């Protein structure tokens, strides 16, 4: 739902922010405590509800699907997004002649020389780790549209789009990506951009230019690209073409981009994303598998266990916590799904309490194919599930013994060839050159590199060098 507010201008301390209505209208940054209060979504729960009839309690349990328990990374990402948003507006002050000249150049598709460009942020993580929930929660702290009418006593009519969130459809090519932009603009503004451009015969280049023009004229503050891994790079023209698409937005329209996706998103760009530099100049965040001894897991599991709508609730002990971690593997979605199903099972069976055996029973009965992926995580061998493969395998290479172990297994696999092997080789090169490795780790990485080069020499992996990226 689009949130619209009238502009209220806040005086700025920094000289570069003063006299800029786009910055002065942004609400002040929230303190850590206020942020937690703003984004937390706890189910309405009262102990007295445990005495309600089965049907009403089953409906109450559905509330767990909308539960948001903010973890420590929320504050970090919010702070980075806020700073990036403000910085992105610093070079687009609509009161300055230089900005008006730049905007005229964008709308007329004329290149205006500029030394400034916008930053980008990369947020990635395992499926079920809560990336979309985190982004939606943080975005709720900003109005999406700010309506300006007067500034410093002078008329200033402008609808400022603070953020634009784009969801990439599965197997998307460049045209689908462009149309997703227009669809998001329509949702925010109630204008028929999608129909106008979907039915036109404009080229992809013309659609991209239209995006620059519309986003610049509506003062878009930041663009969030969700489900980034859905891009079909091969059909979209290759890695460089896709990179150029996003670079043109940050360079020409001066709009920061926040890319959100599973670790598979990074593999779309192979060497072009080395060390994540081009992916996230303003910040790189990974929502990984929570560890059983870290505070975020403790916070999450204690919060989830609170929501027992059974008549005989149990106290969370170490055995139950261990069972919850074993079955969920520290994935927030899996933890809350377990609690939802366990509540339902305890009520429908008449047992009216949640035990370790209840948790194991619903896990076996209802988790289906998800059990295989969780089992792979449990065994430390998730490589057949690329949405569960840690980013460190692809970007950091040898930052720890576990990722190196994954790389060794991948390099040895007879099925592991082609573009995937090329990507791993690129990241191995990066790790050898840049990571702070021990002598032992470096030896292991050199062995991986030799293994891949040997396959190439044997003619089994000739596509490593000549193949076009997917």
C-alpha positions in Angstrom: 0.0 0.0 0.0 1.4 3.4 -1.0 1.9 5.8 1.8 1.6 9.5 0.9 2.5 12.4 3.1 2.6 16.2 2.7 6.1 17.7 2.8 7.2 19.0 6.2 10.7 20.5 6.0 13.3 19.8 8.6 16.3 22.2 8.9 19.6 20.4 8.1 22.9 20.7 9.9 25.1 19.6 6.9 25.8 22.4 4.5 25.4 20.1 1.5 21.9 19.2 2.6 20.6 22.7 3.3 18.2 24.3 0.9 17.3 20.9 -0.7 13.6 20.2 -0.3 14.0 16.6 -1.3 16.3 16.0 1.7 14.5 18.3 4.2 11.2 16.5 3.6 12.6 13.0 4.5 11.6 12.1 8.1 14.4 12.1 10.7 16.3 8.9 11.1 14.9 6.6 13.8 16.9 5.7 16.9 17.6 2.0 17.4 14.8 1.7 19.9 12.3 3.5 17.8 13.3 1.4 14.7 12.6 -1.8 16.6 9.3 -0.5 17.8 8.4 0.6 14.2 9.2 -2.6 12.4 8.3 -5.3 15.0 5.1 -7.1 14.2 4.1 -9.5 17.0 0.9 -11.5 16.9 -1.8 -10.2 19.2 -1.4 -12.7 21.9 -3.0 -13.0 25.4 -2.7 -16.0 27.7 -6.5 -16.0 28.1 -6.8 -16.9 24.4 -5.6 -20.4 25.3 -9.1 -21.1 26.7 -10.9 -20.1 23.5 -12.5 -22.8 21.3 -10.4 -24.7 18.8 -11.6 -22.9 15.7 -10.8 -19.4 17.0 -7.4 -20.5 18.2 -6.6 -22.0 14.8 -7.3 -18.6 13.3 -5.1 -16.9 15.9 -2.2 -19.2 14.9 -2.4 -17.8 11.4 -1.0 -14.6 12.8 2.4 -16.2 13.0 2.7 -15.9 9.2 2.8 -12.1 9.6 5.2 -12.0 12.6 8.3 -9.8 12.4 11.0 -10.1 15.0 13.8 -7.6 14.1 17.3 -8.9 14.3 20.5 -7.0 14.7 21.0 -6.6 11.0 17.8 -4.5 10.7 19.5 -1.5 12.3 22.6 -1.8 10.1 20.7 -2.0 6.9 18.2 0.7 7.9 21.1 3.0 8.7 22.9 2.3 5.4 19.7 2.7 3.4 18.9 6.0 5.1 22.4 7.4 4.5 22.4 6.2 0.9 19.0 7.8 0.3 20.1 11.2 1.6 23.5 11.0 -0.3 21.6 10.2 -3.5 19.6 13.4 -3.2 22.6 15.6 -2.4 23.5 16.0 -6.1 19.9 16.4 -7.2 18.8 19.6 -5.4 16.0 20.9 -7.6 16.6 24.4 -6.5 20.0 24.5 -8.2 20.6 25.5 -11.9 23.0 22.6 -12.3 20.3 20.1 -11.3 17.8 21.7 -13.7 20.3 21.5 -16.5 21.0 17.8 -15.7 17.2 17.0 -15.5 16.7 18.7 -18.8 19.4 16.6 -20.3 17.9 13.4 -18.9 14.4 14.2 -20.2 15.8 15.1 -23.6 18.1 12.0 -23.6 21.1 14.4 -23.9 24.2 13.4 -22.0 25.2 16.1 -19.5 28.7 15.7 -18.1 28.6 14.9 -14.4 31.2 13.6 -12.0 28.7 12.2 -9.6 27.0 8.8 -9.5 24.8 7.0 -7.0 25.8 4.2 -4.7 24.3 0.7 -4.5 23.6 -1.8 -1.8 23.6 -5.6 -2.0 21.5 -7.7 0.3 21.5 -11.4 -0.1 20.7 -14.4 2.0 19.3 -17.9 2.1 15.7 -18.6 1.1 13.6 -18.2 4.2 16.1 -16.0 5.9 13.7 -13.1 5.8 15.1 -10.8 3.1 11.8 -9.5 1.8 10.3 -9.2 5.3 13.3 -7.1 6.3 13.1 -4.8 3.2 9.4 -4.3 3.5 9.7 -3.6 7.2 12.4 -1.0 6.8 10.6 0.6 3.9 7.5 1.0 6.1 9.6 3.5 8.1 9.6 5.9 5.0 6.7 7.5 3.2 6.7 6.3 -0.4 5.5 9.6 -1.8 6.0 13.1 -0.5 3.8 15.8 -2.0 5.4 19.2 -2.2 3.4 22.4 -2.7 5.4 25.3 -1.4 9.1 25.7 -0.4 10.5 28.8 1.3 7.4 30.7 0.4 7.6 29.9 -3.3 5.4 27.4 -5.3 7.0 24.0 -5.7 4.7 21.4 -7.0 6.3 18.0 -7.0 5.4 14.4 -6.2 8.6 12.9 -4.8 8.9 9.1 -4.9 11.1 8.3 -1.9 11.5 4.6 -3.0 10.4 2.3 -5.8 10.3 -1.4 -5.2 10.6 -3.7 -8.2 9.9 -7.4 -8.0 11.6 -9.3 -10.8 9.4 -12.0 -12.3 10.8 -15.5 -12.8 13.1 -16.0 -15.8 13.0 -12.3 -16.5 14.6 -10.7 -19.6 15.3 -7.0 -20.0 11.9 -6.1 -21.4 10.2 -7.8 -18.4 12.5 -5.9 -16.1 11.5 -2.6 -17.8 7.8 -3.4 -17.6 8.3 -4.3 -13.9 9.6 -0.7 -13.4 6.5 0.8 -15.1 4.2 -1.5 -13.1 5.8 -0.3 -9.9 5.5 3.4 -11.0 1.8 2.8 -11.7 1.3 1.3 -8.3 2.9 4.3 -6.6 1.4 7.0 -8.7 -1.8 5.6 -10.2 -0.6 6.4 -13.7 -0.9 4.1 -16.8 2.8 3.8 -17.7 2.6 0.0 -17.9 -0.1 -0.1 -20.6 1.5 2.8 -22.4 4.8 1.0 -22.8 3.8 -2.7 -22.8 1.7 -2.1 -26.0 4.3 0.1 -27.7 6.9 -0.9 -30.3 9.7 0.9 -28.5 13.0 -0.8 -28.4 14.6 -2.0 -25.1 17.0 1.0 -25.3 14.0 3.4 -25.6 12.3 1.7 -22.7 15.4 2.1 -20.6 15.6 5.8 -21.5 12.0 6.2 -20.5 12.8 4.7 -17.1 15.6 7.2 -16.6 13.4 10.1 -17.6 10.4 9.2 -15.5 12.4 8.3 -12.4 14.4 11.5 -12.6 11.3 13.7 -13.1 9.6 12.1 -10.1 12.7 12.5 -7.9 12.9 8.8 -7.1 15.1 8.4 -4.0 16.1 4.8 -4.2 15.2 1.7 -6.2 14.9 -1.7 -4.6 15.2 -4.7 -6.9 13.8 -7.8 -5.2 14.3 -11.4 -6.3 17.4 -10.3 -8.2 18.3 -13.9 -9.0 15.3 -14.2 -11.3 17.1 -12.3 -14.1 17.8 -14.5 -17.0 21.2 -13.1 -18.0 21.6 -15.2 -21.1 18.3 -14.2 -22.6 18.8 -10.6 -21.5 21.9 -10.2 -23.6 24.7 -11.3 -21.2 26.3 -10.1 -18.0 27.7 -6.8 -19.3 24.4 -5.7 -20.8 22.5 -6.3 -17.5 25.3 -4.6 -15.6 25.1 -1.6 -18.0 21.3 -1.4 -17.4 21.8 -0.9 -13.7 24.9 1.2 -14.1 23.0 3.6 -16.3 20.4 4.2 -13.6 23.0 4.9 -11.0 25.2 7.0 -13.4 22.6 8.8 -15.5 19.6 9.1 -13.3 21.8 9.3 -10.1 19.5 6.9 -8.2 20.9 4.4 -5.7 19.9 0.8 -6.3 19.4 -1.8 -3.6 19.7 -5.3 -5.0 18.0 -8.1 -3.0 18.2 -11.8 -3.8 19.5 -15.2 -2.9 23.2 -16.0 -3.2 22.5 -17.3 -6.7 22.0 -13.7 -7.7 25.8 -13.1 -7.4 26.6 -15.9 -9.8 24.8 -14.0 -12.6 27.7 -11.7 -12.9 30.8 -13.9 -12.4 34.0 -11.8 -12.6 32.1 -8.5 -12.9 31.0 -8.8 -9.3 34.4 -9.7 -8.0 34.5 -9.1 -4.2 31.1 -7.6 -4.5 32.5 -4.2 -5.4 30.2 -3.5 -8.3 27.3 -5.1 -6.6 27.2 -3.0 -3.4 29.4 0.1 -3.3 27.5 1.4 -0.2 27.2 -1.9 1.6 27.0 -5.7 1.3 24.9 -7.7 3.7 24.2 -11.4 4.0 21.3 -12.9 5.9 22.8 -16.3 6.6 22.0 -19.3 8.6 21.7 -18.2 12.3 24.0 -20.1 14.6 22.6 -21.8 17.7 24.9 -19.8 20.1 24.3 -16.3 18.6 22.1 -13.7 20.2 19.9 -13.3 17.2 18.9 -17.0 17.4 18.2 -16.6 21.1 16.0 -13.6 20.5 14.1 -15.3 17.7 13.5 -18.7 19.4 12.4 -17.1 22.7 10.0 -14.8 20.8 8.6 -17.7 18.7 8.1 -19.9 21.8 6.0 -17.2 23.5 3.2 -17.8 21.0 1.7 -21.0 22.3 -2.1 -21.1 22.0 -2.3 -24.5 23.6 -4.0 -25.0 27.0 -0.8 -26.5 28.6 2.1 -24.4 27.4 5.6 -25.6 28.2 8.6 -23.6 29.4 11.4 -23.4 26.8 14.2 -25.7 28.0 17.5 -26.6 26.3 16.1 -29.8 24.9 13.3 -28.0 23.1 15.6 -25.2 21.9 18.0 -27.8 20.5 15.1 -29.5 18.7 13.9 -26.3 17.2 17.3 -25.5 16.0 18.0 -29.0 14.6 14.7 -28.9 12.6 14.8 -25.3 11.5 18.6 -25.0 11.0 18.4 -21.4 12.1 16.2 -20.3 9.2 13.5 -17.9 10.5 10.8 -19.0 8.1 11.3 -22.7 9.1 11.2 -21.8 12.8 7.9 -20.0 12.7 6.4 -22.6 10.3 7.3 -25.3 12.9 5.6 -23.3 15.7 2.5 -22.7 13.6 2.2 -26.4 12.7 3.0 -27.6 16.2 0.3 -25.4 17.7 -2.2 -26.7 15.2 -1.2 -30.3 15.8 -1.4 -30.0 19.6 -4.9 -28.5 19.4 -6.3 -30.9 16.8 -4.9 -34.0 18.6 -6.2 -32.9 22.0 -2.7 -33.1 23.5 -2.7 -29.3 24.1 1.0 -29.0 24.6 4.0 -28.7 22.3 6.8 -31.2 22.9 10.0 -32.3 21.1 8.0 -35.2 19.6 5.3 -32.9 18.4 7.8 -30.8 16.6 9.5 -33.8 15.0 6.1 -35.2 14.0 4.9 -32.0 12.2 8.4 -31.6 10.6 8.1 -35.2 9.1 4.5 -34.8 8.0 4.4 -31.3 6.6 7.9 -30.1 5.6 8.0 -32.2 2.4 10.8 -31.4 0.0 12.0 -28.7 2.3 13.4 -31.5 4.6 15.9 -32.4 2.0 17.3 -28.9 1.8 17.4 -28.6 5.6 19.1 -32.0 5.8 21.8 -30.7 3.4 22.3 -27.7 5.7 22.5 -30.0 8.7 25.2 -32.1 7.0 27.1 -29.0 5.9 26.6 -30.0 2.2 24.0 -27.6 0.7 25.7 -27.2 -2.7 22.9 -28.9 -4.7 20.5 -26.2 -3.3 22.0 -22.9 -4.7 19.6 -20.8 -2.6 21.2 -22.3 0.5 24.8 -22.0 -0.6 26.7 -19.4 1.5 27.8 -16.3 -0.3 31.3 -16.9 1.0 31.6 -19.8 -1.3 31.3 -17.5 -4.3 32.7 -14.2 -3.1 35.2 -14.9 -0.3 36.5 -18.2 -1.5 38.9 -19.1 1.3 37.7 -17.0 4.2 37.0 -20.1 6.3 37.7 -23.8 6.2 34.0 -24.7 5.4 33.7 -22.6 2.2 37.1 -23.9 1.1 35.7 -27.4 1.6 32.7 -26.6 -0.6 35.0 -25.3 -3.3 37.2 -28.4 -3.2 34.1 -30.6 -3.6 32.7 -28.5 -6.4 36.0 -28.4 -8.3 36.4 -32.2 -8.0 32.8 -32.9 -9.2 32.7 -34.4 -12.7 29.4 -32.6 -13.2 30.7 -29.3 -12.1 31.7 -27.6 -15.3 31.0 -24.9 -17.8 30.0 -21.4 -16.6 29.6 -22.5 -12.9 33.2 -23.6 -12.9 34.3 -20.4 -14.5 32.6 -18.4 -11.8 34.3 -20.5 -9.1 37.7 -20.0 -10.7 37.2 -16.3 -10.8 36.4 -16.2 -7.1 39.3 -18.5 -6.3 41.6 -16.0 -8.0 40.1 -13.2 -6.0 40.4 -15.1 -2.7 44.1 -15.9 -3.4 44.8 -12.3 -4.3 42.8 -10.4 -1.6 41.6 -12.5 1.3 43.6 -12.8 4.5 44.5 -16.4 4.3 46.7 -18.8 6.1 49.4 -20.7 4.2 47.3 -23.8 4.5 44.2 -22.1 3.0 46.3 -20.7 0.2 47.6 -24.2 -0.6 44.1 -25.5 -0.8 42.9 -22.8 -3.0 45.8 -23.3 -5.4 44.9 -27.0 -5.6 41.3 -26.0 -6.5 42.7 -23.7 -9.2 45.0 -26.4 -10.6 42.1 -28.9 -10.7 40.0 -26.5 -12.7 42.8 -25.6 -15.1 43.6 -29.3 -15.5 40.1 -30.0 -16.7 40.4 -27.2 -19.2 43.7 -28.5 -20.5 42.1 -32.0 -21.0 39.5 -30.4 -23.1 36.7 -31.2 -20.7 36.0 -27.6 -19.7 36.9 -25.6 -22.8 33.8 -23.5 -22.2 35.5 -22.0 -19.1 37.2 -19.4 -21.3 35.1 -19.2 -24.5 31.6 -19.8 -23.3 29.1 -17.0 -23.0 27.8 -16.4 -19.5 24.3 -17.4 -18.7 
